[in-house]
Amino acid sequence: MSLLFSPLSIRSTTFRNRLWVSPMCTYSAIDGVVQEWHHTHLTQFASGGAGLIIAEATAVVPEGRISPRDVGLWNDAQRDALTPIVRAIHERGAHAGIQLAHAGRKASTWWPWAEKRGSVPATEGGWTTAAPSAIAFDGFDAPVALDTEGIDHLVEAFAAATRRAIEAGFDVIEVHGAHGYLLHEFLSPLSNERDDEYGGSLENRARLLLRVIDAVRSAAGPDVPLFVRISATDHAEGGFTPEEAAIVGAWATEHGADLVDVSSGGLVAHQQIDVFPGYQVALAETVRQSGRIPVSAVGLITAAAQAEQVLVDGSADAIFAGREWLRDPHFALRAAHELNAEIAWPPQYERARWR
């Protein structure tokens, strides 16, 4: 039997397979509200056999958006717009997750296909960004350092967004602690130069992430799976390391997280990444600690046999893919055929099933 297409149970949820859709920003929201684009974009993956679809990075406060076009969940109108998308994913047999995020010093930027680069000025809809320390990301405006009151407000914002996500029907909550955004900025000594209880030692640098996990777990209740995405290395000297990531992963599970979604990079512009198929799988294996910590792997995983082998090798418990789902929204249907695994097809597509 294929491991990739075997079910996986986490708390009260059983996923129909272990081939999942990563959160991928599409920069197509209006005032944080999802549009028809998002409905079509996300539900197509459920028709294509995905076990779990995680909606893109969703800001818990307006100033936490990567760009002015990002999705948000700081008000009820945003929640209500997400609800029919979740319902449609469920109707197609998949589970729905949402990634709650704050972009920190990498917020208020232009979307990828804009004609401009760098920070969006206030005159064009931008805002002042916040970070653990007043250190700018290369090419962006300098942020202001969060004070303790701002940190407390942020923790509550994650909790409030979690409550709205549960009301919208989401099955999984993922906390975004990767890719150089706010929670990752606190974790890394390259962006965190604080001298209070949130800076210095690894325990202090992880304090905010763990507070957010506590708050999200409390708001979500005991039955909802909680994931945490981390960058397991900054790919830069003096930055966050895989060994530290393994420690933080263990702490995260002790605080109520169920799975660590292992990625890497994004913190500094001078990162040096050796990119090849499955280039982040070894990081997932390090964080997994021989099975002690449930993890998912991601990073140029584009083929069925490749994804299956990651699970067979014990490097991860599930697979997230991104670009391959964009190229082929029916990636799971194709992968199951290639692995000779049984998978349910939408009855509307049965005539196209490989025989």
N, C-alpha and C positions, 0 to 999 in steps of 0.2 A: 504493500500500500504506500502511496506517495505521502510523505510527511507534509509537503506543501499543501496538500488538499485534505489533510486530516483536520478535524475540528480542534479548537483550543478554547478551554473554559477558563475565565478569569472572573472571580467573584460570582455574580448571578448571571453572567453573560457567557454564552457559548457562540463563538465565531465559526462560521461554516467552513472556513479554510484559513490559511496563514499567509495568503498573498494579499497585501493591503495597499491602499493608496495613501501616499504621503500628502501632508498639507502642502499645497502649492499656491502661492500668491498669484492672483490674476489681475489685480489693480483695476477693478471694474465696479466697485461699489460707489454709491452716492450718499454722502453724509453717514457713512458706515453701514448703510442698508444694502443687503444683497439684491441683485436684479435678476431678470429672467435668465441672463447669461449664466449665473451661478447655478440656477435650477437645472438647466440642461447639462452644464459642465459636470456637476457632481453626480446626478442620477444616472448618467450614461455608464459610469463605472460599476454601478450596482447591476445594471443590465448585462454588463460584461463579466460578471462573476466574482467581483471583489468580495472579500469577506468583511472588510472594514474600510470605510472611506472617511478620512479626517479632513474636515473643511479647513481652508487656509488660515494662516495666522490672523487671529481675530483680536483686535485691541480691546483692552478692558477699560481704557480711558481714551478720550479723543487725542491727547498728546502722545499716546502710545502707538499710533499708527506709523507704519513705515513711510507711507505716502498719504496724501489727502484722499486717495482712491481706495484705501484699505477698508476691509470689513471691520465692524465694531460690534460690541455687545454691552454697551453702557446704558442703553435705554430699552424700553419695552417695544418700541416700533421695530428696532433691529431684531429683537427676539421673535416677534410675530412674523417677520419676513422670512426668517430661517425655518419656522415650523413646517410649512408645506414641503420644503426640501427634505427635511428629516423624514416626513411621512412618505414621500415618494421613494426614498432609499429603502425604507422598511418594506414597502409594498413590493419591492424587487428582491427581497430576501437577504439584504445586506444590513450591517450595522453602521451607525453614523457616529462619528466623533467630531470634536471641535478642539482646535488648538488655541488656547488663551495666551495672549502675548502682550508685551510692552517692548517697543523697539529701542528705548533708551536713547543713546547718542546717535543712533542710526535712524532716528525718526525724522519726519518732515523732509523727506527727500523726493526727488522726481521719480516717477515710474519709469520702467526700462525703456519704453519707446517714446518718451518725451524728448523734445529737441534739446532740453537742457540737462545738466548734470549737477550733482551736489545738493545742497540744502535749498529748500523752497523758501523764499523770503516771505515775511509777514504780509507784504503787499500783494502777494499772489497766493495766499491761503496757507502759508507755513506758520510755524510756531517755534518757540524756544524749547529746546530739548532738555532732558534730564538724564543724569547718569550717576554712578557712585562717586566719581571725581570729575572735576572740570577739565577733562582731557578729550580733545576732539578726535573723532575718526578722521583719518587723512582725507582732506578735500571737503569736509563738512564743517559747519559752524560749531563752535565750542558749546558744550552743554553746561548747565548749572548743576552743581552737586546737590543731590537730594539730602534734605535734613531728616531727622528722625520722624517729624510729623508727616513729611511727604512719604516716607517709607511706610508708616502705619496706614496712611490713606491708600497707598498702592496695594497693600495686603488685603484691605477690605474691598477694593475694586475687583481683585481676582475672585474673592468670595461672592460678590454680587453678580459678577458675570457668570460664575458657575451656577448660581441659582437660576438665572435666566436660561442658561443652556439646558438645564434639567427640565425646566418648564417647556422648552421648545421640543423636548423629546430625545435629545442626544443620549446615546448609550455610553459614550466614553468621553472623558475630559483629559486633554493633554496640556500640560504646562510647558511653555516654550522657554527652555533654559539654554538655548544654543545659538549659533550663527552670529555671535557678536551683539545680540540684543541685550536688554537690560539685565536680566538675571544672569546671563553669561558674563556680562561686564563686571558684575559683583564677584563672580567666581575667579576671574583671572587677575593676577597681579599686574598684568600689562595695562589694565584699564581701571584697576581699583587701588588707589593710593591712600585710602582712608586710614585714620589712626584711632577710630572708635571701635565699637563691638562688631562692626560690619567690615573691618579691614584687617590686614595683617596675616594671621594664621589661616589655614584652610578652614578650620572650624568657623572662624569669624566670616570669611568670604562666602561660605555656604549658608550662613545664617538666614539671609533673606529668602533664598530658594526654599529652605526647609520651613520657614514661616508660611510661605505661600502654599506649599504642599499641605501643611496642617490646615490652613484656612479653606483650601479647596476640598480636602477630604471631609471636613466638618460640614461644608455647605452641600456637598454631593450626597452625603449619607454613606452608610456602610456597604451598599450593594453595587455602586457604580465603579467600574474600572477606572483607575487613574494612572495615566502615563506621564512620563517626564522626558522631554527631549533634551539631550545635552550634546555639546561639542566636546568630544573626549580628548581633543588636543587643539591647541591654537596654531599648530604648525609654525611656531615661532619661538626663538630662544627666550627663555625666561617666562614663558606663558604657562597656561593650564596644561597638565600632563595626563596621559592615560592612567598612570598610577593614582593620581588624585581623583580622576574620574571614577575609578573603581571604588574608592573610598566614599565619594559623594553618592554614587549609585547605591551603595549599601545603606548609607544614612537615609536616602530618599525612601527606600522600601521600609525602613524602620518607622518612618513618619507617615506611612500609608500609601505610598506609590506601589503600583502592581507591576509595572514594566518600565524599563529604561530604554528609550528610543535613541540609539547611539548614532550620532553624526559627528561632524568635526568642522573646525575652521570658522571663518567669518568675522573674527574679532579685530584683526589688524590688516591693513592693506599690504604689508610686507610679508604676509604668510607665504610659505613655500610648500606647495602640495604636490606630491607625486601621484597623479591621477591615472588609474588603470581600472579595469573591470573588477568590482568588488573591493575597491581600495580601502573601504572603511570597515570591512568585515573583521579584520584582526582587532580593531578597537572594540567592537561589540563583544568579541571573545574575551578580551581583557576585562571588560566591565562585568561580563557574565560570571566570572570567577568559578568556572567549571560547573555551572548550573545553579549556583547559589542565588544569583540575581537574574530574574527573567529579563531578556533583552530582545530588541528587534534590530535587524541589520538593514542598512540602506547604503546606496552609493554605487552607481553604474551597475546595478543588477538588472540585466535586460533579457535574460533567457531562462526558460523553464528549468533546464538541467542545472544551470548555475545556481538558481535559487534553491532548488532541491538539495544540492550538495552542501550549501551553507547549513541547512538544518541537519542533514545526515552527519556532518562533521561535528555537530554540537556547538557551533559558533554562535547560534542565535535560536530563539524560539519562534520567531515570525519574521517575515520579510516585508519591508516597505519599499515601494518603487514609486518613482515620480515620472521622469521623462518617458519611460516606456509606456506608461498608461496614457500619456498625451499622444504618443505615436499610434497607439492601438488601445482604444478604450475597452476592447474585449480581450485584453491580455490574459485574463484568467481562463477564458474559454479556450484560447489557443494553447496556453501552457498545460492545461489539463489534458488536452488531446495529445500533446507531445509526450506527456508522462504516463499516458494510458490510465488516467484517473477518471473516475466517475464524477461528474459535476452537473448540477441542474442547469438547463438552458431555459431562457424565457420561451414559452410556447410559441410566441410570435416568430422566434428565430429557429425553431426546430428543423425546418426544411434545409437550413444551412449547416447543420451539424455534420462534422466529418464522420464518415462511416468506415 
